[in-house]
Amino acid sequence: MKLLPHEFAEKAPGASEAEQREAPTFFAQEASGWHNRVWLLLFGVEIALAVLYIFLPYGRLAGALYIIATVLAAGSVFFAVRFRRQLFSPLAWGLIAGALALAATGHGIWYWLDLHGLEPFPSLADFFYLAVYPLFGVALWQIGRHGRDYEALGDALIVGISAAVLAWALLIAPYSYDPKLTSMQLLVSAGYPVADLILLPLILRLVFLQRTRIPAHFLLLMGMFAYLLADILYALGNSKGWYAPGSLVDGLWLLAYALFMAAAWHPSARVEPRSYNCDAEFSMRRLYVLGTASVLVPMMMLFASGPEMEIVRVAAIGSILLFLLVMWRMAGLLQRTHHQAQTLETLASTDPLTGAANRRYLEQQLAVEMARAERNLSSLGLAFLDLDYFKRYNDTYGHSAGDVLLQKLVAGWEEILRTQDVLARFGGEEFVVLLPDTTTTQCQAVLERLRNKVPFGQTCSAGLAIFQPGETADALIGRADDAVYSAKHRGRDRAVLAEMSRESQSVIE
């Protein structure tokens, strides 16, 4: 059984969607047990090795320490795949373990060459290093394979293409213009930034799918970003001549390995993600990210063009201004769309006449509250309230007066009820009130206050049912409804408490 999260909630077998939304947080369920803190231990050990590596003078000991740290990362992720039960997408984590094993092999080869004073380029180590990226790419795709990724992938490609242009100008072009490099050296040198550019959209796709809501995936993505940052700094340092083994750049790779280990062993690695991406959730923050990425290319043209290319500079300035205006227009449309989405959501859950919740919203919240009451062994009351002689009131004063009565009634009742209570119009003059975490005696007191708040001297009859574990929503509503009929048969203007069996009911005095 896989786990489906709502803010890292764990779904119990046979749980409904509403139960899933209200399940205890994943952290609350996974907080106990030493095995749930293995990820912290592994992360701390790897970080300690990284710090020790950076502060040690670079040499044989530091090089061996680097290999040990990489082997530890590969082995830890492998053991997580092998021994952790219900790990989400074990194939993806297995690919990550394989990628780390390839990296460890590359480190070992490079270490052996360094011990013998050899510095061939490219070396066999480079081919192991480059083989890491396809495994990372497939793993990232596997983790996001169940998401609605058309929009997320498109947004990620926008950022990726912009980054590709910058990477070409800063990282790839200097190698291509270097006459000292052979074809193989040029291919390997350009291979690292190209591989990073392929990984970047896959990483951003998961970010835009909001996989960062799951801690294990957040740690994994942070590890990927650290890995890419180390690659970029390494390429820049090599081209500018300031990179040296044992520096903070190497520490970034070790940080990435630590994050991979922590991600594989984090309790939330068992959670099967759902896509949170939808059209209504396109945020202003994402718009700014995409806009910034799209402006980078003309900005590069603006600053890279020489004085003899004045027309290119003018075109770049015009492109930037036009795009900023388009972004400003899109931001306004996005705000309007969000406002309309919120309005539609309110209309879909609200009774248009009284402003109380409608029957659809009641059914959703009832499922949520029943699941919570059964899980926490707490009390849940459901009250059915029906205005007495409402048809006669309408015939006497008119339907407009009846509408005013219902509106005043709801306004008065909302003053009495708590924010966690639910007041819903069930139909006509019938209303249902949900009272979570409320004992029978408290429910009875609330009903009396509600009945005393009916405006214009009118009265209402009420039936109260207390939720019993294992009871269905229809059965609970049915018991409350039967109690209302019992109250009407006993003279109206009273509340009746429904017992566990429908035959035994007692009048609330």
C-alpha positions as CSV (number, residue, x, y, z in Angstrom):
1,M,0.0,0.0,0.0
2,K,1.4,3.4,-1.0
3,L,0.7,6.6,1.0
4,L,-1.1,9.6,-0.4
5,P,-0.3,12.9,1.2
6,H,-2.3,16.0,1.9
7,E,0.3,18.2,3.6
8,F,2.1,14.9,4.3
9,A,-1.0,13.1,5.6
10,E,-1.1,9.3,5.6
11,K,-4.1,7.6,4.1
12,A,-5.5,4.6,6.0
13,P,-6.7,1.6,4.1
14,G,-10.1,2.2,2.7
15,A,-10.1,5.9,3.7
16,S,-12.2,8.3,1.7
17,E,-10.8,11.5,0.1
18,A,-12.3,13.5,2.9
19,E,-10.7,11.2,5.5
20,Q,-7.4,11.5,3.8
21,R,-7.5,15.3,3.9
22,E,-8.1,15.3,7.6
23,A,-5.7,12.5,8.5
24,P,-3.0,13.2,11.1
25,T,0.1,14.7,9.7
26,F,2.8,12.4,8.5
27,F,5.3,13.8,11.0
28,A,2.9,13.1,13.9
29,Q,2.7,9.5,12.9
30,E,6.4,9.1,12.2
31,A,7.9,11.0,15.1
32,S,8.6,8.1,17.3
33,G,11.2,5.3,16.9
34,W,14.9,5.5,16.3
35,H,14.6,4.2,12.7
36,N,12.7,7.4,11.8
37,R,15.8,9.4,12.8
38,V,18.3,7.5,10.7
39,W,18.1,10.2,8.0
40,L,19.4,12.8,10.6
41,L,22.2,10.6,11.7
42,L,23.4,9.8,8.1
43,F,23.1,13.5,7.1
44,G,25.1,14.5,10.1
45,V,27.8,12.0,9.4
46,E,28.1,13.0,5.8
47,I,28.2,16.7,6.6
48,A,31.0,16.0,9.2
49,L,33.0,14.2,6.6
50,A,32.5,17.1,4.2
51,V,33.7,19.6,6.8
52,L,36.7,17.5,7.6
53,Y,37.6,17.1,4.0
54,I,37.5,20.9,3.4
55,F,39.6,21.7,6.4
56,L,42.2,18.9,5.8
57,P,45.2,19.9,3.6
58,Y,44.5,18.3,0.3
59,G,46.4,15.1,-0.2
60,R,46.1,11.3,0.1
61,L,44.1,11.4,3.3
62,A,41.6,14.0,2.0
63,G,41.2,12.2,-1.3
64,A,40.5,8.9,0.5
65,L,38.0,10.7,2.8
66,Y,36.2,12.0,-0.3
67,I,35.9,8.5,-1.7
68,I,34.7,7.1,1.6
69,A,32.0,9.8,1.8
70,T,30.8,9.0,-1.7
71,V,30.7,5.3,-1.1
72,L,28.8,5.9,2.2
73,A,26.2,7.9,0.2
74,A,25.8,5.2,-2.5
75,G,25.6,2.4,0.1
76,S,23.1,4.3,2.3
77,V,20.7,5.0,-0.6
78,F,21.1,1.4,-1.8
79,F,20.2,0.0,1.6
80,A,17.2,2.3,1.8
81,V,16.0,0.8,-1.5
82,R,16.7,-2.7,-0.4
83,F,15.4,-2.7,3.2
84,R,12.9,0.1,3.5
85,R,9.3,-1.1,3.0
86,Q,6.8,0.8,0.9
87,L,9.4,3.2,-0.4
88,F,7.8,5.3,-3.1
89,S,9.3,4.7,-6.5
90,P,12.1,2.3,-5.5
91,L,13.3,2.4,-9.2
92,A,14.0,6.1,-8.9
93,W,16.0,5.7,-5.7
94,G,17.8,2.7,-7.1
95,L,18.9,4.8,-10.1
96,I,20.1,7.5,-7.6
97,A,22.1,4.8,-5.8
98,G,23.6,3.6,-9.1
99,A,24.5,7.2,-10.0
100,L,26.3,7.7,-6.7
101,A,28.1,4.3,-7.2
102,L,29.3,5.6,-10.6
103,A,30.5,8.8,-9.0
104,A,32.3,6.9,-6.3
105,T,34.0,4.8,-9.1
106,G,35.0,8.0,-10.9
107,H,36.4,9.4,-7.7
108,G,38.4,6.2,-7.1
109,I,39.9,6.3,-10.6
110,W,40.8,10.0,-10.3
111,Y,42.3,9.3,-6.9
112,W,44.5,6.5,-8.3
113,L,45.6,8.7,-11.2
114,D,46.4,11.5,-8.7
115,L,48.5,9.2,-6.6
116,H,50.6,8.3,-9.6
117,G,51.0,11.9,-10.7
118,L,48.9,11.4,-13.8
119,E,46.5,14.1,-15.1
120,P,45.1,12.8,-18.4
121,F,42.1,14.7,-19.9
122,P,39.7,13.2,-20.6
123,S,40.3,10.2,-18.3
124,L,38.3,7.1,-17.6
125,A,36.9,9.0,-14.5
126,D,35.2,11.5,-16.7
127,F,33.2,8.9,-18.5
128,F,32.0,7.5,-15.1
129,Y,31.1,11.1,-14.0
130,L,29.2,11.8,-17.2
131,A,27.3,8.5,-16.8
132,V,25.8,9.8,-13.6
133,Y,23.6,12.3,-15.3
134,P,21.3,10.0,-17.3
135,L,20.6,8.0,-14.2
136,F,19.7,11.2,-12.3
137,G,17.5,12.3,-15.2
138,V,15.5,9.1,-15.3
139,A,15.1,9.1,-11.5
140,L,13.7,12.6,-11.5
141,W,11.3,11.8,-14.3
142,Q,10.1,8.6,-12.4
143,I,9.4,10.6,-9.3
144,G,7.2,13.0,-11.1
145,R,5.6,10.5,-13.5
146,H,2.1,10.7,-11.9
147,G,1.8,14.5,-12.0
148,R,-0.2,16.6,-14.4
149,D,3.0,17.9,-15.9
150,Y,2.1,19.6,-19.2
151,E,2.1,23.1,-17.6
152,A,4.9,22.3,-15.2
153,L,7.1,20.9,-17.9
154,G,6.4,23.8,-20.2
155,D,7.3,26.3,-17.4
156,A,10.5,24.3,-16.6
157,L,11.5,24.4,-20.3
158,I,11.1,28.2,-20.4
159,V,13.6,28.5,-17.5
160,G,15.8,25.7,-19.0
161,I,16.1,27.4,-22.4
162,S,17.0,30.7,-20.8
163,A,19.7,28.9,-18.7
164,A,20.9,27.2,-21.8
165,V,21.6,30.5,-23.5
166,L,23.5,31.8,-20.5
167,A,25.4,28.5,-20.1
168,W,26.5,28.6,-23.7
169,A,27.8,32.1,-23.3
170,L,29.6,31.6,-20.0
171,L,30.5,27.9,-19.9
172,I,30.4,26.2,-23.3
173,A,31.5,28.9,-25.8
174,P,34.9,29.4,-24.0
175,Y,35.7,25.8,-24.6
176,S,34.5,25.8,-28.2
177,Y,36.9,28.7,-29.0
178,D,39.9,27.2,-27.3
179,P,42.3,25.9,-30.1
180,K,44.3,23.9,-27.6
181,L,41.4,21.4,-27.0
182,T,41.1,18.3,-29.0
183,S,37.7,17.1,-30.3
184,M,37.4,14.6,-27.4
185,Q,38.4,17.2,-24.8
186,L,35.9,19.7,-26.2
187,L,33.2,17.0,-26.1
188,V,33.9,16.1,-22.5
189,S,34.3,19.7,-21.4
190,A,31.0,20.7,-22.9
191,G,29.3,17.5,-21.7
192,Y,29.2,18.6,-18.1
193,P,27.3,21.9,-18.6
194,V,25.1,20.3,-21.3
195,A,24.2,17.4,-18.9
196,D,23.4,20.0,-16.2
197,L,21.1,21.9,-18.6
198,I,19.2,18.6,-19.3
199,L,18.8,18.0,-15.6
200,L,17.6,21.5,-14.8
201,P,14.2,21.4,-16.5
202,L,13.6,18.0,-14.8
203,I,14.4,19.4,-11.4
204,L,12.2,22.5,-12.0
205,R,9.4,20.3,-13.3
206,L,9.2,18.7,-9.8
207,V,9.4,22.1,-8.2
208,F,6.5,23.4,-10.2
209,L,4.5,20.2,-9.5
210,Q,5.1,21.2,-5.9
211,R,6.9,18.0,-4.9
212,T,8.6,20.3,-2.4
213,R,5.6,19.6,-0.1
214,I,7.1,16.2,0.7
215,P,10.3,16.6,2.8
216,A,12.1,13.7,1.2
217,H,11.6,15.2,-2.3
218,F,12.5,18.6,-1.0
219,L,15.8,17.2,0.3
220,L,16.4,15.4,-3.0
221,L,15.7,18.5,-5.1
222,M,18.0,20.6,-2.8
223,G,20.7,17.9,-3.4
224,M,20.2,18.2,-7.1
225,F,20.6,22.0,-7.0
226,A,23.7,21.7,-4.9
227,Y,25.1,19.2,-7.4
228,L,24.4,21.5,-10.3
229,L,25.9,24.5,-8.5
230,A,29.0,22.5,-7.8
231,D,29.2,21.6,-11.5
232,I,28.8,25.3,-12.6
233,L,31.4,26.5,-10.1
234,Y,33.8,23.7,-11.2
235,A,33.4,24.7,-14.9
236,L,33.9,28.4,-14.2
237,G,36.9,27.7,-11.9
238,N,38.5,25.5,-14.5
239,S,38.0,28.1,-17.3
240,K,39.3,30.9,-15.1
241,G,42.0,28.9,-13.4
242,W,40.9,29.3,-9.7
243,Y,39.5,25.8,-9.0
244,A,41.6,23.6,-6.8
245,P,40.9,20.2,-5.3
246,G,39.8,20.3,-1.7
247,S,37.9,23.6,-2.0
248,L,34.3,24.5,-1.1
249,V,33.3,23.4,-4.6
250,D,34.1,19.8,-3.7
251,G,32.2,20.4,-0.5
252,L,29.1,21.2,-2.4
253,W,29.2,17.8,-4.1
254,L,29.5,16.2,-0.6
255,L,26.6,18.3,0.5
256,A,24.5,17.0,-2.4
257,Y,25.4,13.4,-1.4
258,A,24.3,14.1,2.2
259,L,21.0,15.5,1.0
260,F,20.5,12.4,-1.2
261,M,21.1,10.1,1.8
262,A,18.8,12.1,4.0
263,A,16.1,12.1,1.4
264,A,16.2,8.3,0.9
265,W,15.9,7.6,4.6
266,H,13.4,10.3,5.5
267,P,10.1,8.9,6.7
268,S,8.2,10.8,4.0
269,A,10.1,8.9,1.3
270,R,7.2,6.4,1.6
271,V,4.6,9.1,0.6
272,E,3.2,8.8,-2.9
273,P,2.8,12.3,-4.1
274,R,-0.3,13.8,-5.8
275,S,0.0,16.7,-8.3
276,Y,-1.0,20.0,-6.7
277,N,-0.6,21.7,-10.1
278,C,-3.7,23.2,-11.7
279,D,-4.6,26.3,-13.7
280,A,-6.0,28.1,-10.7
281,E,-2.8,27.7,-8.8
282,F,-0.6,29.5,-11.3
283,S,0.9,31.9,-8.8
284,M,2.4,35.4,-9.1
285,R,5.7,34.0,-7.8
286,R,5.9,31.5,-10.7
287,L,5.0,34.3,-13.2
288,Y,7.9,36.4,-11.9
289,V,10.2,33.4,-12.2
290,L,9.2,32.8,-15.8
291,G,9.4,36.5,-16.6
292,T,12.8,36.8,-15.1
293,A,14.0,33.8,-17.1
294,S,12.6,35.2,-20.3
295,V,14.2,38.6,-19.8
296,L,17.7,37.1,-19.3
297,V,18.3,36.4,-22.9
298,P,17.6,39.9,-24.3
299,M,19.6,41.3,-21.3
300,M,22.6,39.2,-22.3
301,M,22.2,40.6,-25.9
302,L,22.1,44.1,-24.5
303,F,25.3,43.8,-22.5
304,A,27.2,41.5,-24.8
305,S,26.7,43.5,-28.0
306,G,29.5,45.9,-28.9
307,P,29.1,49.5,-30.0
308,E,29.2,48.5,-33.7
309,M,25.9,46.5,-33.1
310,E,23.8,49.4,-32.0
311,I,20.7,48.0,-33.7
312,V,21.0,44.8,-31.7
313,R,21.2,46.8,-28.5
314,V,18.1,48.8,-29.4
315,A,16.2,45.6,-30.2
316,A,17.2,44.1,-26.9
317,I,16.0,47.1,-25.0
318,G,12.7,47.1,-26.9
319,S,12.3,43.4,-26.3
320,I,12.8,43.8,-22.5
321,L,10.3,46.7,-22.3
322,L,7.7,44.9,-24.3
323,F,8.0,41.8,-22.2
324,L,7.8,43.7,-19.0
325,L,4.6,45.3,-20.2
326,V,3.2,41.9,-21.2
327,M,4.1,40.6,-17.7
328,W,2.3,43.5,-16.1
329,R,-0.8,42.7,-18.1
330,M,-0.6,39.0,-17.3
331,A,-0.2,39.8,-13.6
332,G,-3.5,41.8,-13.7
333,L,-5.3,38.9,-15.5
334,L,-3.8,36.4,-13.1
335,Q,-5.1,38.4,-10.1
336,R,-8.6,38.6,-11.7
337,T,-8.6,34.9,-12.4
338,H,-7.7,34.0,-8.8
339,H,-10.4,36.3,-7.6
340,Q,-13.0,34.7,-9.9
341,A,-11.8,31.2,-8.8
342,Q,-12.3,32.2,-5.2
343,T,-15.7,33.6,-6.0
344,L,-16.8,30.4,-7.8
345,E,-15.5,28.3,-5.0
346,T,-17.6,30.3,-2.5
347,L,-20.7,30.1,-4.7
348,A,-20.2,26.3,-5.1
349,S,-20.3,25.8,-1.3
350,T,-22.8,28.5,-0.2
351,D,-26.6,28.8,-0.3
352,P,-27.3,31.9,-2.3
353,L,-30.3,33.1,-0.3
354,T,-29.1,32.7,3.3
355,G,-25.3,32.6,3.0
356,A,-25.2,29.4,4.9
357,A,-23.3,26.4,3.6
358,N,-25.1,24.3,1.0
359,R,-25.8,20.6,1.0
360,R,-22.8,19.8,-1.1
361,Y,-20.4,21.5,1.4
362,L,-22.3,19.8,4.3
363,E,-21.6,16.3,2.8
364,Q,-17.9,17.1,2.4
365,Q,-17.5,18.4,5.9
366,L,-19.6,15.7,7.4
367,A,-17.3,13.1,6.0
368,V,-14.3,15.0,7.3
369,E,-15.7,15.4,10.8
370,M,-16.9,11.8,11.0
371,A,-13.4,10.6,10.1
372,R,-11.9,12.9,12.7
373,A,-14.3,11.8,15.4
374,E,-13.7,8.1,14.8
375,R,-10.0,8.6,14.7
376,N,-9.7,10.7,17.8
377,L,-12.6,9.1,19.7
378,S,-14.1,12.5,20.1
379,S,-17.8,13.5,20.2
380,L,-19.6,14.8,17.1
381,G,-23.2,16.1,17.1
382,L,-25.5,16.5,14.1
383,A,-28.7,18.6,14.6
384,F,-31.6,18.7,12.2
385,L,-33.7,21.9,12.6
386,D,-37.0,22.5,10.8
387,L,-39.0,25.7,11.1
388,D,-42.6,25.1,12.4
389,Y,-45.5,26.0,10.1
390,F,-43.2,27.8,7.6
391,K,-45.6,27.2,4.7
392,R,-48.4,29.0,6.7
393,Y,-46.0,31.8,7.3
394,N,-45.3,32.1,3.6
395,D,-49.0,32.0,2.7
396,T,-49.7,34.7,5.3
397,Y,-46.9,37.2,4.8
398,G,-45.6,36.2,1.3
399,H,-42.6,34.5,0.0
400,S,-40.4,37.6,0.3
401,A,-41.2,37.8,4.0
402,G,-40.3,34.1,4.2
403,D,-36.9,34.8,2.6
404,V,-36.2,37.5,5.1
405,L,-37.1,35.2,7.9
406,L,-34.6,32.6,6.7
407,Q,-31.9,35.3,6.2
408,K,-32.4,36.7,9.7
409,L,-32.5,33.1,11.1
410,V,-29.1,32.2,9.6
411,A,-27.6,35.6,10.7
412,G,-28.7,35.0,14.3
413,W,-27.6,31.4,14.4
414,E,-24.1,32.2,13.0
415,E,-23.6,34.6,16.0
416,I,-24.1,31.6,18.3
417,L,-22.1,29.0,16.5
418,R,-18.3,28.6,16.6
419,T,-16.1,29.0,13.6
420,Q,-15.5,25.2,13.5
421,D,-19.2,24.5,13.5
422,V,-21.0,24.1,10.2
423,L,-24.5,25.5,9.5
424,A,-26.0,24.3,6.2
425,R,-29.3,24.8,4.5
426,F,-30.5,21.3,3.8
427,G,-33.5,22.4,1.7
428,G,-36.4,24.8,2.1
429,E,-36.8,25.6,5.8
430,E,-34.6,22.7,6.9
431,F,-31.1,23.3,8.3
432,V,-28.4,21.0,9.6
433,V,-25.8,22.0,12.2
434,L,-22.5,20.0,12.7
435,L,-21.0,20.4,16.2
436,P,-17.6,18.7,16.3
437,D,-15.8,18.1,19.7
438,T,-19.0,18.7,21.5
439,T,-20.6,16.5,24.1
440,T,-24.3,15.5,24.2
441,T,-25.0,18.0,27.0
442,Q,-23.2,20.8,25.2
443,C,-25.1,20.0,22.0
444,Q,-28.4,20.2,23.8
445,A,-27.4,23.6,25.3
446,V,-26.5,24.9,21.8
447,L,-29.8,23.7,20.4
448,E,-31.7,25.5,23.0
449,R,-29.9,28.7,22.2
450,L,-30.6,28.2,18.5
451,R,-34.3,27.6,19.1
452,N,-34.6,30.7,21.2
453,K,-32.9,32.7,18.4
454,V,-35.6,32.1,15.8
455,P,-36.8,35.6,14.7
456,F,-40.3,37.1,14.4
457,G,-41.8,35.0,17.1
458,Q,-41.5,31.8,15.1
459,T,-40.5,28.4,16.4
460,C,-38.6,25.4,15.2
461,S,-38.3,21.7,15.9
462,A,-34.9,20.0,16.2
463,G,-33.5,16.5,16.2
464,L,-30.1,15.7,17.6
465,A,-28.0,12.6,16.8
466,I,-24.6,11.9,18.3
467,F,-22.2,10.1,15.9
468,Q,-21.5,6.5,16.7
469,P,-18.2,4.9,15.5
470,G,-18.7,2.9,12.3
471,E,-21.9,4.8,11.5
472,T,-22.5,6.0,7.9
473,A,-23.3,9.6,7.0
474,D,-26.8,8.6,5.7
475,A,-27.5,6.7,9.0
476,L,-26.5,9.6,11.1
477,I,-28.6,12.1,9.1
478,G,-31.5,9.6,9.1
479,R,-31.5,9.3,12.9
480,A,-31.5,13.1,13.3
481,D,-34.3,13.4,10.7
482,D,-36.4,10.8,12.5
483,A,-35.8,12.8,15.7
484,V,-37.2,15.9,14.0
485,Y,-40.4,14.1,13.0
486,S,-40.7,12.8,16.5
487,A,-40.4,16.4,17.8
488,K,-43.2,17.5,15.4
489,H,-45.4,14.6,16.4
490,R,-45.0,15.6,20.1
491,G,-46.3,19.1,19.6
492,R,-43.4,20.9,17.7
493,D,-41.2,23.7,19.3
494,R,-39.0,21.2,21.0
495,A,-35.8,19.2,20.5
496,V,-35.5,15.4,20.6
497,L,-32.4,13.4,21.1
498,A,-32.0,10.3,18.9
499,E,-30.7,7.3,20.7
500,M,-28.6,4.6,19.1
501,S,-31.7,2.8,18.0
502,R,-34.4,4.8,16.2
503,E,-37.1,3.3,18.3
504,S,-35.8,4.8,21.6
505,Q,-35.8,8.5,21.7
506,S,-36.1,10.9,24.6
507,V,-37.4,14.4,24.7
508,I,-34.9,17.1,25.8
509,E,-36.7,18.9,28.6
